[in-house]
Amino acid sequence: MQTGFWWILLSLLLYGVIHSILAAHRTKDWVKNWWGENLYNRFYRLFFSIQAGVLFIPVLLLVGLSSDSIIYTIPTPWVYLTISLQILAVIGILHSIMLTGMLRFTGIQQAFDPNQAQKPMKLVIRSLYRWVRHPIYTCMFLLVWLVPVMSWNILALNIGISVYNVIGALFEERKLKSEFGRSYEDYSQQVPFLIPGLKFRNQ
């Protein structure tokens, strides 16, 4: 196991902490008081999306530049199957984001029209959301774990992403239950959390 493995995990932990702090209601309320409600509604989501992308760059640099060694390589012809599934996973991620409003998801829509931030979100239960409640995270799991070449650095990256995805999905559950109430409760009783066909009794 390479030293970079632990540095990558540490960097992902720091990334997750920063991301969680900026996503917290307490932080959002503080920024709203500092910026003013109009500027907050207009630019905070866009700022959040940009910082998420920018702060992930150092993590990727650690993965690419740290010393590494290969754990396994998926052989032919199976590699064609895994790459095809990865492509479908990317399509699934983009499709799921579009269903919930890609421009609003990234904050671009609010930047041009701050009134959009005040409009209630709609509960999406069609397409991939009929199979799992968080298809973006489900597709992300497929994308990261079906890489053709697995190394220690990529393993650290995948572990960090997977843990954060599960934590993020759990926090999102609380937010959605708060926003949609009984409608989301009923939906969660019928549709699995992350894995199609896998439901728990407490759901």
C-alpha positions in Angstrom: 0.0 0.0 0.0 1.4 3.4 -1.0 1.7 6.5 1.2 -0.4 8.4 -1.3 -3.3 6.1 -0.3 -3.6 7.8 3.1 -3.0 11.3 1.8 -5.8 10.9 -0.7 -8.2 9.6 2.0 -7.1 12.6 4.2 -7.7 15.1 1.4 -11.1 13.6 0.7 -12.0 13.8 4.4 -11.0 17.5 4.4 -13.0 18.0 1.2 -16.0 16.4 2.8 -15.8 18.5 5.9 -15.5 21.8 3.9 -18.4 20.7 1.6 -20.6 19.7 4.6 -19.9 23.0 6.4 -20.8 25.1 3.3 -24.0 23.0 2.9 -25.1 23.3 6.5 -28.1 25.5 7.3 -26.2 27.4 9.9 -23.6 28.4 7.3 -26.2 29.3 4.8 -28.0 31.5 7.3 -24.8 33.2 8.2 -23.9 33.9 4.6 -27.5 35.2 4.0 -27.1 37.7 6.8 -23.6 38.7 5.5 -24.4 39.0 1.8 -28.1 40.0 2.1 -31.0 37.8 1.0 -30.9 38.9 -2.6 -27.2 38.2 -3.2 -27.5 34.9 -1.3 -30.5 33.7 -3.4 -28.7 34.7 -6.6 -25.2 33.5 -6.1 -24.7 31.1 -3.2 -25.7 27.9 -5.0 -23.4 28.9 -7.9 -20.6 29.6 -5.5 -21.2 26.2 -3.8 -21.0 24.4 -7.2 -17.8 26.2 -8.3 -16.0 25.6 -5.0 -16.9 21.9 -5.1 -15.3 21.6 -8.5 -12.2 23.7 -7.7 -11.5 22.0 -4.3 -11.7 18.6 -5.9 -8.8 19.4 -8.3 -6.1 19.0 -5.6 -7.5 15.6 -4.7 -7.3 14.5 -8.4 -3.7 15.9 -8.5 -2.8 13.7 -5.5 -4.3 10.7 -7.3 -2.4 11.4 -10.5 1.0 12.5 -9.1 1.5 10.3 -6.0 3.5 7.1 -6.3 1.2 4.2 -7.0 0.9 0.6 -7.9 -1.7 -1.5 -9.7 -3.9 -3.9 -7.8 -5.7 -5.4 -10.7 -6.7 -4.9 -14.4 -10.0 -6.0 -15.8 -9.1 -8.3 -18.8 -10.6 -8.3 -22.3 -13.5 -8.9 -23.1 -14.9 -8.0 -19.7 -13.4 -4.5 -19.8 -15.7 -3.6 -22.7 -18.7 -4.5 -20.5 -17.4 -2.4 -17.6 -16.6 0.6 -19.8 -20.1 0.4 -21.4 -21.7 0.3 -17.9 -19.6 3.4 -16.9 -20.8 5.3 -20.0 -24.4 4.4 -19.0 -23.6 5.5 -15.4 -22.5 9.0 -16.7 -25.7 9.2 -18.8 -27.7 8.2 -15.8 -26.1 10.9 -13.6 -26.7 13.6 -16.2 -30.2 12.4 -16.8 -31.1 12.4 -13.1 -29.7 15.9 -12.6 -31.7 17.1 -15.6 -34.9 15.7 -14.2 -34.4 17.7 -11.0 -33.3 20.8 -13.0 -29.7 21.0 -14.1 -29.5 24.8 -14.2 -31.0 25.1 -10.8 -28.9 22.2 -9.5 -25.7 24.1 -10.4 -27.0 27.6 -9.4 -26.9 29.0 -12.9 -30.7 29.6 -13.0 -30.7 31.5 -9.7 -27.8 33.7 -10.9 -29.9 35.0 -13.8 -33.2 34.9 -11.9 -32.9 35.0 -8.0 -36.7 34.4 -7.8 -36.0 30.8 -8.8 -34.4 30.2 -5.4 -37.8 30.9 -3.7 -39.8 28.5 -5.9 -40.5 25.2 -4.3 -38.8 22.1 -5.7 -40.9 19.3 -7.2 -40.6 15.8 -5.9 -39.3 13.7 -8.9 -40.4 10.1 -8.8 -40.2 9.2 -12.5 -37.6 7.6 -14.7 -34.6 6.4 -12.7 -36.2 7.7 -9.5 -38.8 4.9 -9.8 -36.0 2.4 -9.1 -33.9 4.2 -6.4 -34.4 7.4 -4.4 -30.9 8.6 -5.2 -29.9 7.5 -8.7 -27.1 10.1 -9.0 -25.3 8.4 -6.2 -26.1 4.9 -7.5 -24.7 5.7 -10.9 -21.6 7.3 -9.2 -20.9 4.0 -7.5 -21.0 2.2 -10.8 -18.8 4.8 -12.4 -16.0 4.7 -9.8 -16.0 0.9 -9.0 -16.0 -0.3 -12.6 -12.7 1.4 -13.6 -10.7 -0.9 -15.9 -7.5 -0.5 -13.8 -7.6 -0.4 -10.0 -4.6 1.0 -8.2 -4.1 2.0 -4.6 -4.6 5.7 -5.3 -7.8 5.0 -7.2 -9.0 2.7 -4.5 -8.5 5.5 -1.9 -10.4 7.9 -4.2 -13.2 5.4 -4.7 -13.5 4.7 -0.9 -13.7 8.4 -0.1 -16.2 9.1 -2.8 -18.4 6.1 -1.8 -18.4 7.0 1.9 -19.2 10.6 1.2 -22.0 9.6 -1.2 -23.7 7.5 1.4 -23.4 10.3 4.0 -24.6 12.8 1.5 -27.6 10.6 0.6 -28.5 10.3 4.2 -28.4 14.0 4.8 -30.4 14.5 1.6 -33.0 12.1 2.9 -33.5 14.4 6.0 -33.8 17.4 3.7 -36.3 15.8 1.4 -38.4 14.6 4.3 -38.4 18.1 5.7 -39.4 19.6 2.4 -42.0 17.1 1.1 -43.3 15.5 4.4 -45.7 12.7 3.9 -45.3 12.5 0.2 -41.6 11.6 0.6 -42.4 9.2 3.4 -44.7 7.3 1.1 -42.2 7.4 -1.7 -39.4 6.1 0.5 -41.7 3.2 1.6 -42.0 2.1 -2.0 -38.6 2.8 -3.6 -35.2 1.6 -2.3 -32.5 3.9 -1.0 -29.5 3.3 -3.4 -29.7 -0.3 -4.6 -32.6 -1.4 -6.9 -34.6 -4.1 -5.3 -32.9 -3.8 -1.9 -35.2 -2.4 0.8 -34.9 -2.4 4.6 -37.7 -2.8 7.0 -37.3 0.6 8.6 -37.8 2.2 5.2 
